């Protein structure tokens, strides 16, 4: 078997993982490789600190309000959605960072598969599954970012009147209420800063959650493509079993099958 040109393999593997890279790099969760520069590692570390800080700054004040303020059950349940989303997404973000080596191994595995495929029909099979993986990744990103950020934008556009002493202030409505004894959001620019913190924390939360689903979809679609290739090889081997290199060909098929199962 002859390898396809390295440039085409690189383009195809980048096509398969492009959207995942777009989701993970802004939050510093794209796994580093041997070619990653020191500056890129520093930037990723700074992004990790910024992301965790934003999630904590957005979650703690809202969680304290739920626990300490004497509010109705309706208001507590209303705040439960954003708070639980930030907490669960923090766990997802941590999982992405802890499994960065495993993700890098999967990425390198996919790149090797693109380099070793030779036949045009095998490339088409892999590309078909790569397109399906991209479609799922796009769908995850649109639904997560669009749905949550749409709610945040609509809420933030509403203005509320707050009376402080003899003064009446017009401020933005926060998507998730906070504990005012900790953060006084009845003043400007504290109100706007808290609004930006909650917005950025939601972007991070959406990206981490969408990244997990999109990575799973892309890797599963790639594995399905490899299994389809193995099946095609087996069919071809059975139809041409009288060839002199039958045992060698069988060994290649078994090796490829074991590689897919990893």
Steps between C-alpha positions, in 0.01 A plus 500: 500500500628850417433801715306793364692829480573644843344835410164341415508294819567814706219691329252217551587446866478876563160499330380226738617679815472866400180578690622320811816709490293819465299407809790388718775752420319815629457333840854358509386137485650395165765236588859597440734298280872475438471791256327729750717801583575625848298816432194294402529299823518822703196642321305180567595513869387862526171409328450214747537740793270757337233238426502353851495849653201602289307186589569547871416873495173429324397197707583597861292821528196337339534184707526701822182688411317170452622371837493811719221723368145442621338478157209314349546153356432643153795742519731229633402261221546782247861544612558125518527467120798733441676397823473127429612564141815677622576230759453206264694676226787563744516123549495451122777757456711326764444167327621645170819623663565178692453287188702723267758224444229253402347756264841565344548124447164482323589799283833345402324168436264673256789676327680167456186345352478779242868456412477124452182483292580453131194409296271769370187317618647466850572872508143571392367278779710683757399839361131405513529419870712810560224717352244333726722565804533866401123526459444368852772732638338803333159397631633468856670840486197676351248353744719555807632846421189623321251384761681612814652823366169592336336487844782709647478767230122533529521524879786751497314728259226549760555796733379515860452793736678467833438746781803563721416753771354803326659407168340293223740310275434325171713188466522190284313196622742220584425158348567348843447696820793530744552541874506878536679497836795345316473685169299822492357488150274799568789725405674572172744372374466201736177408327661501155809313621287225655299480180819448297627239749177301472506529123860381470439218750209385284718504187757283681231267633340461159834444326613232746172311484469529122865394461442174686201408286666608175823315580301186575308536174811562287695211651203263477436598137868445419493157665189408299680605183796279587270204567332555163844493336588175679171350385575602141846346528353174631252487213777564250718234667223240480432576135872479414608229743702312237768766479848395607527774762183386678659439840686830490180680409316323783765620744455860383122474548533354851754766596272776374203352684692488829611859444138613456394323819752707697 
